[in-house]
């Protein structure tokens, strides 16, 4: 088994090697320039479109529910454990590159959700189905006349496999371990409760998932963010020191040297991608179900998720860790970690040191609710991948298998599962990035048309106002 684990770990390293990271970053930069940084220019429109009602449009859930479902799957253990791992391995400068990943990832997420709406289909059950597998199959066929359905199928297979690991067992294990460490709850009990709660939600379909996630995601995010802010502001004197560590370490020779890609840059970008999933192709599967026929406004709504997941939630975790006594810097600029702590233990120790007595409970709350919401969001991703491969008839089998694996994940060691999860996550990104680059001319052209029509509308409104004023005078 150790040999197999080592083999899987090595394959995962290759899948998340320099080529994949360069592709993810390069695609984000390319789409950012191609859309003229739409993720920043249209943020006001994005927030407004989030709450617009589109009852006459096709779809199964509201744009807000679609965003919350994607955030449910996106905001997970990576925002707590992943950030601490990035700092422990890459140093404080990894946070800077995490921010860069989140900033350019907004354009990637815009394009993903845009294409998900434009090329979605209606399945035999009358539900909307979309995502990379559909826009690779339908979009490239329509735009280039080339049938690459096999590439969409490859994404669906990788996504299906990743869902069982990343989205299910790994998350259930994180919850059971956290509850056992903090409250002494037996993992078997945790597994049973999680499996039952998961069944109650997912057996109601995507509409029920949307109703649940729109309630729990804002609450869990606000509680964690407020707890983090309280810890940071209670120790505000360390804030300049934290910024100093991040920026001084981000551009050291370790960050930008060391071969093709430096440790600091690699860890920051990789963990940034893990935290917001921009480029992996998972989130557009949720946005394809949105009651919105306009791919541009849905893309704008989706772009908000990278800011929330990386620039807000991950930053909160990073600031608490770097402001705590658990992290120190030598005169030579070398980071030292108290007791060589890593992962959730490092985050918990940091919170406890800044907020004695309640800090650990904030981390436990975050881990439990972030991980459980990820189970709900990733179920939808996985079931849509399964549907693409074998049709609607497979969804019932997949659903009950999902519920059973939640219990299994809670009670067994998962070293091999984490390795397989990393591997298939990396493999998911490649077909998706190919689809995004190939269909980018469609994204750029439709966005340009949308902005021209938007400008005409504003000019007409202004003309009417001026005419009304002249008549009144």
N, C-alpha and C positions, 0 to 999 in steps of 0.2 A: 504493500500500500504506500509506503514511503517513497518508493521509486515512482509510482504513478503520480503521487502528489507533487513530487519534484518535476516530473515531466509536464504536468498541467501548469505548474507555476512558471516554468520556463516558456511555455506557449503563451501564457498570459502576458509575460514580459515582452514577448515579440509582438503580440497583438496591440499592446499599449506602448510600443517602442517609438522611436523618433519619427518614423514615417507617418504613423497614425496621428501623433500630436501635431506634426507639421501640417498634415491634411486638415485637421480640425481648425487650427489657428488660421491657416491659409484661406480656407473656405470662409471663415468668419470675417477676415479682413476683406476678401474679395467681395462678399455680399454687402459688407458695410459701405465700401466705396461705391458699389454698383447701385445701391439704394440711397446713396448720399446720406448714410447714417440715419436711416429712417427711425431706428430705435430711440434716437435722441430727439430728432426734429418733430416727431409726431407723438410724443409721450402724452401730451394733453388730449389728443384725439383718442389715444389708446385707452386712457382712463375713462373718458366719456363713453366710448363704445362698449366698455365693460358692463355698463349698467343699462344699456339700451335694450328695450324689449323688441324682439323680432318674431312675434307670434305667428306671423304669416309666412315666415321663411321655413324652409325644410330643416329638419334636424330633430334631435331627441332631447337635448338639454340646453339651457341658456348659455350664452357666452361666459357669464360669471361662473356657472357650474363647470363649464369645460375648463376654465382656468384653474378652478379649485381642484378639479380631478387631476389635472396635470401636476399641480403643485403638491397634491397629496402624494403622488408617486415620486416627485422630485425632491421635496424636503424630507430627508430621511437621515439615516445614521451618518451619511457622508458629511452632513452639515455640522455634526458634532465630532464623530470619530475621525472622519476624513480630514478635517481641518487640523486636528491635533497631530495626526500622522504627517501631514504636509509640513507642519512646523518642526516636528521632531526630526524628520529626515532632511528637509530642505532648508530649515532655518526660517527666521522671521520674514525674510525677503520673499518667501513663497506666497505670502499673503498678497503682495503687490501683483504678482503674476496671476493669482486667482482673480483679482479685480479686473485685470486685462481680459482674462477669459470670459468673465461675466459681461463686460462691456461690449466686446465684439460678438459674443454669443447671442445678444439680442437680435442682431440681423439674421443670424442663422435660424433662430427660433421663428422670426417673422416669416422667412421663406418656407420653413417646414409647414407651419400652420396654413399659410397662403395656399400651398400646393395641396395640402390635405383637403381643404374645402373645394378647391377647383376640380380635383380629380376623384372625389369620393363617389361611392356607389350606394345603392339601396339593396340590402340583402333580402333573402326570402322571407325573413320575419318582419320586413318593413322598416328595419333600422338602418341608419347610415353607417357605412363602414369606410374607413379611409386610413391614410398614413403612408409611409414610404413604400410599402409593397404595392399600393394602388397607384401612387403617382409615378413610381418607376414603370409599372406595367402600362398604365393608360397614358401618362404624360409623354413619355418618350415615344410611344407608338403614334400618338397624335401629332407630335411636333416634328419627329424625324422619320416616321414611317418604319421604324425598326422594332421588332418584337423582342423585348428583353424581359418577358415575364419571369424567366428563370432567375433573374437578378432580384426581382421583387420577392420571389419564392425563397431565395437564399436569406434575404432580410427576415422574412417571416419565420424561418426555421431558427435562425440565430436569436430572434426576439422571443420565440417560444421557449427555447432552452434557457435564455437569460431570465425569463420571468420566474421560473421555478426556483432559481438561485437568488439573484439580486432582489427580486420582488416578493419572494415568499419565505423560503426557509431561513435565509440569512437574516431577514428582518424579524421573524418569529423568534429566532435564537437570541438576537439582541435584546428583545423585550423580556424574554424569560430570564436571561442572565442578569439584566438590570434589576428586575423585581426580586430575584433571589438574593443579590448582593445588598440591595437597599432595605428590603422588607422581609427577607427570609422566606419568600413564597416558593413552594416546590414547583419546579419547571413543569411537572405533569399537570398541576392545577392551572398554571398559566397557559399551557398548551390547549387544554380543554376549553377554557374561557375564551381564548383568542379564536379558536376554531368555530365555536358557537356564534360569537359576535360577527365573525367574517361571513358565516353562512346567512345570518339574519340580513346582512347588508347586500351581499352579492346575488343572492337568490331573487332579489327584486329587480335585477337588471340594471342597465346603465342609468335609468332615470332615478332609481333608488340610490345608486352610488353617488350621483350628482347631488341629490338632496342631502345626503349625509356629509359629503366632503365640503359642501358650501357652508356647513355649520361648524364642523370640527377644525378645518384647516385655518380659518381666520383666528379662532380661539387659541389653538395650540401655538400658532406663530406669534400672536400678540403676547401671550403669557411668557413665552421663552424670550422674546425680544425685550419686554419690560423687565424681566428678571435680570437679563444681561445688562441692560442700561442702568439698572439700579446698582449692580455690582461695579460697573465702570465709573459711573458718576460719583459713587461713594468713595472712589479712589481716583478722582479726577486729576490729581497731581501727577499721575503716571501717564496720562494721555500723550503729552509731548514726547515722553521717553519711548512710548510704543510706536508712534509715527517715526521717530528717529531710527529705531531698530529695523522697521520694515523697509524704509527707503535706503538706509546705509547698507543693508544686506542684499537688497534686490539686484544691485549692479556690481557685486564683487566678482572677482575672477572665477569663483566657484559657481556663480549664477550664470555667467555667460560663456564660460569656457568649458573645460573638461570634455572635449571632443565635440560631437555634433550638437549636443544640447546639454546645458548645465543642470546640475542637480536641483538648484533652487527653481529655475525656470520650469524644468520638467515636472517637479512635484506640484508647483503652483498651478500650472496649466491643467495637468492631469486631474488634480483634486477639484479644480474649478469646474471641469467638465463633469466629474462625478456629481458635483453639487447641483448643477443646473441642467445637465443632460442635453445641452444644446449640441446638435450634430449627431447624437446617437439615434434619433428618429423615433423615440418613444412618445414624447408629448404630443406630436401631431395626430396620433391615433385618437387621443381624447378630443382634440379640437375638431376633428372631422365629424364628431357627433353634435356639434354646436348648431343651434337654431340661427344660422347666419348664412345667407347666400353670397355675401360679399367677402371674397378671399382677402382683400386688403385690410378691412377692419378686423377680421378675425386674426390675421397675422399680427396686427398692431396690439391687439389684446394679448396674444400669446407672448409677445416680446417682453411684456412686463415680468414674466415669471423668472427670467434670468437675473433681473435686478433684485427681485425679492429673495430668491434662493441664495445667490452668491454675494451680491453687494450689500445685502442687509443681514440675513440670517448667519451666513458664514463669517461676516465681519464681526458680528457680536461675539461669536465663539472665539475668534482669533484675538480680539481685544482683551477679553477676560483672561485668556491664557497668557498673553504677553505682558499684561499688567500685574500678574500674580508673582509671588516669590518663587514659583515653580520654575520660572525661566530667568536666567541671568546671562549677562554678556561679560566676557573677560576684557581686559585692556587691549588685547590683540583683536577684539571683534569676534571671538569664538563663542558660540552659544553653549551654555551648559544647562542641563535639565536635572532638576532635583530627583535623585534616585533613578535616573534613566527611565522615567515614566513615559508611556505612550498611550495612544488610543483614548478610550473612554475614561480610563483611570487618570490620565493627565488632565483631561477636561474637568472631571469631578474634583480633583485635587485643587485645581485653579479656582473653581467656583467656591469651594469650601474655604479657601484661604481668604477670598475677598468678601464672602458672605457666610461667616461661620454659623453653622446650625441649619441653614436653609439652602446653601449653595448646591449641595449634593442632590437635594430633592428637585431642584430646577433641572439639573441634568437628567435625572431619572424620568421626570415628567416629559422632557423633550424626547428622550430616547423612546419611551413607550408610545407616545402619541405620534411622533414622526414615523416610527417604524410601522405602527398599525395602519396609519393612513397610506403608507407606501404599499402595504399589502393590498389595500382596496384599489388604489390606482393602477398598480401593476397587474392586478387580475384582469382589468379591462384591456390592457395592452396585450397580455398573453392570449386572452380568449379571442381577440380579433386576429392575432397571428394564426391561431389554430383554425379559425374560420376561413381565413384565406387559403390555408393548405388543404383542409378537408371539408369545408362547407359548414353550414349552420348546425347540421346534425351532430357535430363533434362537441358543441359547446356544453351540453349537459354533462358529458363525461369529463371534460376539462374542469368544469365547475366543481364537481365532487372530488376530483383528484386534488384540486387546489385547496379545498377545505381540509382534506386529510393531510396534505403536506405541511399545512400550518402547524398542526399538532406534532408531526414528525420533526420539523425544524426546531421546535421549542425544546425538545428533549434529547437530541443527539449532538455530538461534536460536529462542527461544520467546516473544518479546515479545507477539505477538498471542495466543498460547495463554494466557498469564497473564491478559490482559484478558478473554478469553472465559470463562476459569475463574471469575474474579470475578463476571462477569455472571450465569452460570448458577447459581453458588452462591447469589447473592442471590435469584434467581428461585425456586430450590428452597424457600427459607424461607417464602415467602408461602402456597402451598397447605397446607404443613405446619402453619403457625401457625393458619390458619383451621380445620383439622381438630382441632387441640389445643383451641382455645377452644370449638368446637362440642361436642366430646365430653368436656369437663372435668366436667360433671355426673356422667357415668359413672365417671370416675376418682375423684371425691370420694366418691360413694356406695359404691363397692366397697371403697375404702380404709377408710371408716368401718365397714363390715361386718366387714372383716378385723380391725380393731383391737378391735371389740366381741367377736368370737370369741376373739381373743388374750387379752383380759382375762378372759373366762369360763374359758378354759383355765387361766390362772394362778390364778384363784380356786379352781377345782376342785382343783388340785395342792396349794394351801395348805391347803384344807379336809381333804384326805386326810392331809397331814402332821400336822396338828393332831389328827385322829382317831386316827392311829397312835400319836402321843405319849401321848394320854390313855389308850388301851388298854394301852400299855406300862407306864404308871404305876399 
